Amino acid sequence: MIFSISIIDACEFAADMHKYQRRKGYLRIPYINHPIKVCKLIADSGEIETNIMIAALLHDVIEDTNASPTDITERFGIDVTKIVLEVSDNMNLPEMERKELQVIKAPDLSHYAKIIKIADKICNMNDILNYPLYWSRKRKLNYFNWSLRVFEGCKGLNHKLDELFLETYHKGIQAFSK
C-alpha cells in the first residue's frame, strides 16, 4: 500500500473536527470511527490513491463541523476539496430535499466521489444492522431503499464495493422486512 503522511494529517484533522460528535444510537460511538471505516473500506477494495483516502476521511467535515472548503484546500489541496464538496450535503436544505439531491447528483459525481458515496452507504447500513438504533423498522427500511437509489447512480466502478453494497443491502432488507 502507498503510504502518505498527508493521510495521517487528514485523520488527525478529521478527528479534531469530529472530536465532540457521536454516532446516532444507544451506544453513542465516537463519530470519527465512521470516516475511518469508510477510508478503510475504500482501501480494502483496492482504491488506495492518496486523494481518495484523504477525501474519505474528510467526507463529512464540511456538512457536520465548522470546517470550510478553504480549510481543506489550505491543508490538503483543491483536488481533495473538490471531492469532499461533491459528497457534502447542503445542510441549509430540508432533509428530504438533501436526500433526493444525492440520488439526482449520483450519476454525475467523479469516480472518487462515487466510490466514497458507496463506501459511506455500506458503512451506514452496517451500523444500522449492527448497533442498537432507536429508529423504527420502517425508517431503517427507508434508509436501505434510499441508499440503493444512490448506489444505482454510482455503481460500476469497483466490483468489490458493488458486491459488498448489495450484500449489505440485502441483509438489511431481510432483517427489517420481517
C-alpha positions as CSV (number, residue, x, y, z in Angstrom):
1,M,0.0,0.0,0.0
2,I,1.1,3.5,-0.7
3,F,1.8,5.5,2.5
4,S,1.4,9.2,2.7
5,I,1.9,11.4,5.7
6,S,-0.9,13.5,4.4
7,I,-3.3,10.6,5.1
8,I,-2.3,10.7,8.7
9,D,-2.7,14.5,8.7
10,A,-6.2,14.1,7.3
11,C,-7.0,11.5,10.0
12,E,-5.8,14.0,12.7
13,F,-7.8,16.9,11.1
14,A,-11.0,14.8,10.9
15,A,-10.5,13.6,14.5
16,D,-10.1,17.1,15.7
17,M,-13.2,18.3,13.7
18,H,-15.4,15.5,14.9
19,K,-14.0,15.2,18.5
20,Y,-17.2,16.1,20.3
21,Q,-19.6,14.2,17.9
22,R,-21.2,10.8,18.5
23,R,-23.0,8.5,16.1
24,K,-26.7,8.0,16.4
25,G,-27.9,5.1,18.5
26,Y,-27.7,3.9,22.1
27,L,-24.0,3.2,22.2
28,R,-23.0,6.8,21.1
29,I,-19.9,5.6,19.3
30,P,-17.4,8.3,18.6
31,Y,-18.2,9.8,15.2
32,I,-14.5,9.6,14.0
33,N,-14.9,5.8,13.7
34,H,-17.2,6.4,10.7
35,P,-14.9,8.2,8.4
36,I,-12.0,5.9,9.4
37,K,-14.2,2.9,8.5
38,V,-15.2,4.5,5.2
39,C,-11.5,5.1,4.4
40,K,-10.5,1.5,5.3
41,L,-13.3,0.0,3.3
42,I,-12.2,2.0,0.3
43,A,-8.6,0.9,0.8
44,D,-9.7,-2.7,1.3
45,S,-11.5,-2.5,-2.1
46,G,-8.2,-1.6,-3.8
47,E,-8.8,2.2,-4.1
48,I,-5.5,3.3,-2.4
49,E,-4.8,6.6,-4.1
50,T,-3.9,9.3,-1.6
51,N,-6.6,11.8,-2.6
52,I,-9.5,9.4,-2.3
53,M,-8.3,8.2,1.1
54,I,-7.9,11.8,2.4
55,A,-11.3,12.7,1.0
56,A,-12.9,9.7,2.6
57,L,-11.5,10.7,6.0
58,L,-12.8,14.2,5.4
59,H,-16.1,13.4,3.7
60,D,-18.3,14.7,6.5
61,V,-16.3,17.6,7.9
62,I,-18.0,20.3,5.8
63,E,-21.5,19.2,6.5
64,D,-21.1,18.2,10.1
65,T,-18.5,20.6,11.5
66,N,-17.4,24.2,11.2
67,A,-14.6,23.3,8.7
68,S,-14.8,25.2,5.5
69,P,-13.7,24.3,2.0
70,T,-10.9,26.9,2.4
71,D,-9.6,25.0,5.5
72,I,-9.5,21.8,3.5
73,T,-7.8,23.4,0.4
74,E,-5.1,25.1,2.6
75,R,-4.2,21.7,4.2
76,F,-4.9,19.1,1.5
77,G,-5.3,20.9,-1.8
78,I,-8.0,21.8,-4.3
79,D,-8.4,18.3,-5.7
80,V,-9.3,16.9,-2.3
81,T,-11.6,19.8,-1.6
82,K,-13.5,19.2,-4.9
83,I,-14.1,15.6,-3.9
84,V,-15.3,16.5,-0.4
85,L,-17.6,19.1,-1.8
86,E,-19.1,16.6,-4.2
87,V,-20.1,14.3,-1.4
88,S,-21.2,17.0,1.0
89,D,-24.9,17.9,1.5
90,N,-26.1,21.4,1.8
91,M,-27.2,21.4,5.4
92,N,-29.3,24.5,4.8
93,L,-31.8,22.4,2.8
94,P,-34.5,20.2,4.4
95,E,-33.5,16.6,4.9
96,M,-35.8,15.1,2.3
97,E,-34.5,17.6,-0.3
98,R,-30.9,16.7,0.6
99,K,-31.6,13.0,0.2
100,E,-33.3,13.5,-3.2
101,L,-30.4,15.6,-4.4
102,Q,-28.0,12.8,-3.5
103,V,-30.0,10.5,-5.8
104,I,-30.2,13.1,-8.6
105,K,-26.5,14.0,-8.5
106,A,-25.1,10.5,-8.1
107,P,-24.6,9.7,-11.8
108,D,-22.7,12.9,-12.3
109,L,-20.2,12.5,-9.5
110,S,-16.5,11.9,-10.2
111,H,-15.0,8.4,-9.9
112,Y,-13.6,9.1,-6.4
113,A,-16.9,10.7,-5.1
114,K,-18.9,7.8,-6.3
115,I,-16.6,5.4,-4.5
116,I,-16.9,7.4,-1.3
117,K,-20.7,7.5,-1.6
118,I,-20.9,3.8,-2.0
119,A,-18.5,3.1,0.9
120,D,-20.3,5.6,3.1
121,K,-23.7,3.9,2.5
122,I,-22.2,0.5,3.2
123,C,-20.8,1.7,6.5
124,N,-24.0,3.4,7.5
125,M,-26.1,0.3,6.6
126,N,-23.7,-1.9,8.6
127,D,-24.1,0.5,11.6
128,I,-27.9,0.2,11.3
129,L,-27.6,-3.6,11.2
130,N,-25.0,-4.0,14.0
131,Y,-25.6,-1.2,16.6
132,P,-28.8,-0.6,18.6
133,L,-30.6,2.3,17.0
134,Y,-33.9,3.9,18.1
135,W,-35.2,4.0,14.5
136,S,-38.4,2.1,13.6
137,R,-38.2,-0.8,11.1
138,K,-39.9,1.4,8.5
139,R,-37.3,4.1,8.9
140,K,-34.5,1.6,8.6
141,L,-36.0,0.1,5.5
142,N,-36.5,3.5,4.0
143,Y,-32.8,4.2,4.6
144,F,-31.7,1.0,2.9
145,N,-34.0,1.6,-0.1
146,W,-32.9,5.2,-0.4
147,S,-29.2,4.0,-0.3
148,L,-30.0,1.7,-3.1
149,R,-31.2,4.6,-5.2
150,V,-28.0,6.5,-4.6
151,F,-26.0,3.3,-5.3
152,E,-27.7,2.9,-8.7
153,G,-26.2,6.2,-9.8
154,C,-22.7,5.3,-8.5
155,K,-22.2,1.6,-9.2
156,G,-19.9,0.0,-11.8
157,L,-16.5,1.4,-10.8
158,N,-15.4,-1.1,-8.2
159,H,-16.6,-4.7,-8.3
160,K,-15.7,-5.4,-4.6
161,L,-17.6,-2.3,-3.3
162,D,-20.6,-3.1,-5.6
163,E,-20.8,-6.7,-4.3
164,L,-20.5,-5.6,-0.7
165,F,-23.1,-2.9,-1.1
166,L,-25.6,-5.4,-2.5
167,E,-24.8,-8.0,0.1
168,T,-25.3,-5.4,2.9
169,Y,-28.4,-4.0,1.3
170,H,-30.0,-7.5,1.1
171,K,-29.1,-8.3,4.7
172,G,-30.9,-5.1,5.8
173,I,-34.0,-5.7,3.6
174,Q,-34.2,-9.3,5.0
175,A,-33.7,-8.1,8.6
176,F,-36.1,-5.2,8.6
177,S,-38.9,-6.6,6.4
178,K,-40.0,-9.2,9.0
